[in-house]
Amino acid sequence: MRKKMWVFIKGFLLVNLLWFLLAALLSTSVLPGPLTVYLQFSHIINGGLWLHIGASLGRVTAGLTLALLIGVPVGILMASSAIANRALHPLVYFSYPVPKTALLPVCMLLLGLGNGSKILIIVLTTVFQIIVAVRDAAEHIDQGIYYVAKSAGARKRSILKDITLPAVLPELFTSIRIGTGTSLAILLIVEAYGTRWGMGYYILDAWSRINYIQMYGGIVIMSVVGAALFWILDGIQRALCKGMK
């Protein structure tokens, strides 16, 4: 835990040092220095920022949860069934590289401008990488382990719980981290429409009003939130992997 904290602190300081040097080099109001932004942080936080953070986290959490509920079973099914893999592989192969933000107009037409379309985009962005990660990890499990477990009388539920899930967890958490970062990134697009709450809306609204202090403050907060989510995911992974050894 202490090591992770130091990595976070050193990364934060390094980014701010580069930001400071670039701002000093360019010397423009478009890129204020970090000290200028941090001195105004009390005004930034008091401007309803916590509500924007909560709205964004709610969408990301809902989207990732749905993606996991869909992606993990589908990935395991594709790894365990040749028929399912042949049927679903073309769909996954074709859909995975498609830019999901290009489907935002379709999602908004079908689900409206509310949270439904925004969460759906997050699901579409993350579910395919979860499917691929789980399928590939499950396919690389030594089949001899399954034979031994079956010969010992283990049931399918026990095999899934004690063999398959622990084996796919590392790859699954890697895909969740990637999905979390991607989800936070696309908030700048999906929250630009049909809402007045969310970090994406907050940053874009400040940009449109030429309020660069508020804009960079929002970017800093979103970066810290993303780092905190990665930290939480690391803790969950350690706890789960330790408990399944």
C-alpha positions as CSV (number, residue, x, y, z in Angstrom):
1,M,0.0,0.0,0.0
2,R,2.8,2.4,0.9
3,K,4.6,1.6,-2.3
4,K,1.5,2.4,-4.4
5,M,1.1,5.7,-2.5
6,W,4.7,6.7,-3.4
7,V,4.1,5.8,-7.0
8,F,1.0,7.9,-7.1
9,I,2.8,10.9,-5.4
10,K,5.9,10.7,-7.6
11,G,3.7,10.4,-10.8
12,F,1.6,13.4,-9.6
13,L,4.7,15.5,-8.9
14,L,6.3,14.6,-12.2
15,V,3.2,15.5,-14.2
16,N,3.0,18.8,-12.4
17,L,6.7,19.6,-13.0
18,L,6.3,19.0,-16.7
19,W,3.1,21.1,-16.7
20,F,4.9,23.9,-14.9
21,L,7.8,23.9,-17.3
22,L,5.5,23.8,-20.4
23,A,3.4,26.7,-19.0
24,A,6.5,28.7,-18.3
25,L,7.9,28.0,-21.8
26,L,4.7,28.9,-23.7
27,S,3.7,31.8,-21.4
28,T,0.0,31.9,-22.5
29,S,-3.3,32.2,-20.8
30,V,-4.5,29.1,-22.6
31,L,-2.1,27.1,-20.4
32,P,-2.0,28.5,-16.9
33,G,0.6,26.9,-14.6
34,P,-0.4,24.4,-11.9
35,L,0.1,26.9,-9.1
36,T,-2.4,29.3,-10.7
37,V,-4.9,26.5,-10.9
38,Y,-4.4,25.1,-7.4
39,L,-4.7,28.5,-5.8
40,Q,-8.3,28.6,-7.3
41,F,-9.1,25.1,-6.2
42,S,-11.5,26.2,-3.4
43,H,-13.7,28.0,-5.9
44,I,-13.5,25.0,-8.3
45,I,-14.6,22.6,-5.6
46,N,-17.4,24.8,-4.3
47,G,-18.9,25.0,-7.8
48,G,-20.8,21.7,-7.5
49,L,-17.8,19.6,-8.5
50,W,-18.7,16.7,-6.2
51,L,-22.0,16.3,-8.0
52,H,-20.2,16.1,-11.3
53,I,-17.8,13.5,-10.0
54,G,-20.7,11.5,-8.6
55,A,-22.6,11.6,-11.8
56,S,-19.6,10.4,-13.8
57,L,-18.6,7.7,-11.3
58,G,-22.2,6.4,-11.4
59,R,-22.2,6.0,-15.2
60,V,-18.7,4.4,-15.2
61,T,-19.7,2.0,-12.4
62,A,-22.9,1.0,-14.1
63,G,-21.3,0.5,-17.4
64,L,-18.4,-1.6,-16.1
65,T,-20.7,-3.7,-14.0
66,L,-23.0,-4.5,-16.9
67,A,-19.9,-5.2,-19.1
68,L,-18.6,-7.6,-16.5
69,L,-22.0,-9.4,-16.1
70,I,-22.0,-9.9,-19.9
71,G,-18.4,-10.3,-20.7
72,V,-17.2,-12.8,-18.1
73,P,-19.9,-15.5,-18.8
74,V,-19.5,-15.0,-22.6
75,G,-15.7,-15.3,-22.4
76,I,-15.9,-18.5,-20.3
77,L,-18.5,-19.9,-22.6
78,M,-16.4,-19.2,-25.7
79,A,-13.4,-20.9,-24.1
80,S,-15.3,-24.0,-22.9
81,S,-17.5,-24.6,-26.0
82,A,-16.1,-24.9,-29.5
83,I,-19.6,-24.4,-30.9
84,A,-20.1,-21.1,-28.9
85,N,-16.7,-19.9,-29.9
86,R,-17.3,-20.5,-33.6
87,A,-20.7,-18.7,-33.4
88,L,-19.5,-15.7,-31.3
89,H,-15.9,-15.2,-32.5
90,P,-16.9,-13.5,-35.8
91,L,-19.2,-11.1,-33.9
92,V,-16.5,-10.2,-31.4
93,Y,-13.7,-10.0,-34.0
94,F,-15.8,-7.6,-36.1
95,S,-17.2,-5.5,-33.3
96,Y,-14.1,-5.1,-31.1
97,P,-12.2,-2.6,-33.3
98,V,-15.3,-0.5,-34.2
99,P,-15.1,3.0,-32.5
100,K,-17.9,2.8,-30.1
101,T,-18.3,6.5,-29.8
102,A,-19.4,6.5,-33.5
103,L,-22.5,4.6,-32.2
104,L,-23.4,7.4,-29.8
105,P,-26.0,8.9,-32.2
106,V,-27.7,5.5,-32.6
107,C,-27.7,4.9,-28.8
108,M,-29.3,8.3,-28.2
109,L,-31.9,7.7,-30.9
110,L,-32.8,4.4,-29.3
111,L,-32.5,5.2,-25.6
112,G,-32.8,9.0,-25.5
113,L,-30.4,11.6,-24.2
114,G,-30.4,10.4,-20.6
115,N,-28.1,8.0,-18.7
116,G,-29.2,5.0,-20.7
117,S,-27.4,5.9,-23.9
118,K,-24.2,7.0,-22.0
119,I,-24.0,3.8,-20.0
120,L,-24.6,1.7,-23.1
121,I,-21.6,3.4,-24.8
122,I,-19.4,2.5,-21.8
123,V,-20.7,-1.1,-22.0
124,L,-20.0,-1.4,-25.7
125,T,-16.5,0.1,-25.2
126,T,-15.5,-2.3,-22.5
127,V,-17.4,-5.5,-22.9
128,F,-15.5,-6.9,-25.9
129,Q,-12.1,-6.5,-24.3
130,I,-13.4,-8.3,-21.2
131,I,-14.7,-11.1,-23.4
132,V,-11.4,-11.5,-25.2
133,A,-9.4,-11.3,-22.0
134,V,-11.5,-13.9,-20.2
135,R,-11.7,-16.2,-23.2
136,D,-7.9,-16.1,-23.8
137,A,-7.1,-16.6,-20.2
138,A,-9.5,-19.5,-19.8
139,E,-8.2,-21.2,-23.0
140,H,-4.6,-21.2,-21.6
141,I,-5.6,-23.2,-18.4
142,D,-3.9,-26.5,-18.4
143,Q,-6.6,-29.1,-19.3
144,G,-4.9,-31.7,-17.1
145,I,-6.1,-29.7,-14.1
146,Y,-9.7,-30.1,-15.2
147,Y,-9.3,-33.8,-15.8
148,V,-7.9,-34.3,-12.3
149,A,-10.7,-32.2,-10.7
150,K,-13.4,-34.2,-12.7
151,S,-11.9,-37.5,-11.8
152,A,-11.9,-36.4,-8.1
153,G,-15.7,-35.8,-8.4
154,A,-15.6,-32.0,-8.5
155,R,-18.8,-30.5,-9.8
156,K,-19.0,-27.9,-12.6
157,R,-19.7,-25.1,-10.1
158,S,-16.7,-26.0,-8.0
159,I,-14.5,-26.2,-11.1
160,L,-15.6,-22.8,-12.2
161,K,-15.2,-21.3,-8.7
162,D,-11.9,-22.9,-7.7
163,I,-10.1,-23.3,-11.1
164,T,-11.4,-21.1,-13.9
165,L,-12.2,-17.9,-12.1
166,P,-8.9,-17.7,-10.2
167,A,-7.0,-18.4,-13.4
168,V,-8.7,-15.6,-15.4
169,L,-8.6,-13.0,-12.6
170,P,-5.3,-11.4,-13.6
171,E,-6.2,-10.9,-17.2
172,L,-9.7,-9.8,-16.2
173,F,-8.4,-7.1,-13.9
174,T,-6.0,-5.9,-16.6
175,S,-9.0,-5.5,-18.9
176,I,-11.0,-3.7,-16.2
177,R,-8.2,-1.2,-15.7
178,I,-8.0,-0.5,-19.4
179,G,-11.8,-0.3,-19.5
180,T,-11.8,2.1,-16.6
181,G,-9.3,4.4,-18.3
182,T,-11.2,4.2,-21.6
183,S,-14.5,4.9,-19.9
184,L,-13.2,8.0,-18.2
185,A,-11.8,9.2,-21.5
186,I,-15.1,8.8,-23.5
187,L,-17.0,10.8,-20.8
188,L,-15.7,13.9,-22.5
189,I,-17.8,12.8,-25.5
190,V,-20.9,11.1,-24.0
191,E,-21.4,13.8,-21.4
192,A,-21.4,16.6,-23.9
193,Y,-25.0,15.8,-24.8
194,G,-28.2,15.7,-22.9
195,T,-26.9,16.4,-19.4
196,R,-25.7,19.1,-17.2
197,W,-23.9,16.8,-14.7
198,G,-20.6,14.9,-15.1
199,M,-16.9,15.6,-15.4
200,G,-17.0,15.5,-19.2
201,Y,-19.7,18.2,-19.2
202,Y,-17.9,20.2,-16.5
203,I,-14.6,20.3,-18.5
204,L,-16.3,21.1,-21.9
205,D,-18.5,23.7,-20.3
206,A,-15.5,25.5,-18.8
207,W,-13.7,25.3,-22.1
208,S,-16.7,26.8,-24.0
209,R,-16.8,29.7,-21.5
210,I,-13.0,30.2,-21.9
211,N,-12.6,29.5,-18.1
212,Y,-9.3,27.7,-18.4
213,I,-8.7,27.7,-14.7
214,Q,-11.8,25.7,-14.1
215,M,-11.1,23.5,-17.2
216,Y,-7.7,22.5,-16.0
217,G,-9.0,22.0,-12.5
218,G,-11.6,19.6,-13.9
219,I,-8.8,17.7,-15.8
220,V,-6.7,17.4,-12.6
221,I,-9.7,16.1,-10.6
222,M,-10.6,13.6,-13.3
223,S,-7.0,12.4,-13.4
224,V,-6.9,12.0,-9.6
225,V,-10.2,10.1,-9.7
226,G,-8.8,7.8,-12.4
227,A,-5.7,7.1,-10.3
228,A,-7.8,6.4,-7.2
229,L,-9.9,3.9,-9.2
230,F,-6.8,2.1,-10.3
231,W,-5.6,2.0,-6.7
232,I,-9.0,0.6,-5.6
233,L,-8.9,-2.1,-8.3
234,D,-5.3,-3.1,-7.3
235,G,-6.6,-3.6,-3.7
236,I,-9.6,-5.6,-4.8
237,Q,-7.3,-7.8,-7.0
238,R,-4.9,-8.4,-4.2
239,A,-7.8,-9.4,-1.8
240,L,-9.5,-11.7,-4.3
241,C,-6.3,-13.4,-5.6
242,K,-5.1,-13.9,-2.0
243,G,-8.5,-15.4,-1.0
244,M,-8.5,-17.8,-3.9
245,K,-5.1,-19.2,-3.5
